[in-house]
C-alpha cells in the first residue's frame, strides 16, 4: 500500500482497487482506473517539466 501511495494513488483509490481485485469482478474497470492514473501522472510530469524549464530560465 505504501508503494501505491508513493505512486500518487489516494487512499480511496487504493481501497477501491483492492476491493475490486478481491471481488473477482470485471477487470476492465481496474484496467481503466490504472489507465486514468497513468494519464494523470503523465500530466503531472509535463507540468513539473514546464516548472523546471521556467525555473532554469530564472537561474
C-alpha positions in Angstrom: 0.0 0.0 0.0 2.9 2.4 0.8 4.2 2.0 -2.7 0.8 2.8 -4.2 0.7 5.9 -2.1 4.1 6.9 -3.3 3.0 6.5 -6.9 0.2 9.0 -6.3 -2.8 6.9 -5.6 -5.1 8.3 -2.9 -6.2 6.0 0.0 -9.7 5.9 -1.6 -8.3 4.8 -4.9 -6.1 2.1 -3.2 -9.1 0.8 -1.3 -11.3 0.7 -4.4 -8.6 -1.2 -6.4 -8.2 -3.7 -3.5 -11.9 -4.2 -3.2 -12.2 -4.8 -6.9 -9.3 -7.2 -7.1 -10.7 -9.3 -4.3 -14.3 -9.2 -5.6 -13.4 -11.2 -8.8 -15.2 -8.5 -10.7 -14.7 -7.2 -14.2 -11.0 -6.4 -14.5 -11.6 -4.0 -17.3 -12.7 -1.5 -14.7 -9.4 -1.9 -12.8 -7.5 -1.6 -16.1 -9.4 1.7 -16.9 -8.7 3.1 -13.5 -5.0 2.3 -14.0 -5.0 3.9 -17.4 -6.6 7.1 -16.0 -4.0 7.2 -13.3 -1.2 6.9 -16.0 -2.7 9.9 -17.8 -2.8 11.9 -14.5 0.8 11.0 -13.9 1.9 12.0 -17.4 0.1 15.3 -17.0 1.9 16.0 -13.7 5.2 15.1 -15.3 4.5 17.6 -18.1 3.6 20.3 -15.6 6.7 19.6 -13.5 8.9 19.7 -16.6 7.4 23.1 -17.5 8.0 24.4 -14.0 11.6 23.1 -14.2 12.2 24.9 -17.5 10.7 28.1 -16.1 13.0 27.9 -13.0 16.0 27.2 -15.2 15.3 30.5 -17.1 15.3 32.4 -13.8 18.6 31.0 -12.5 
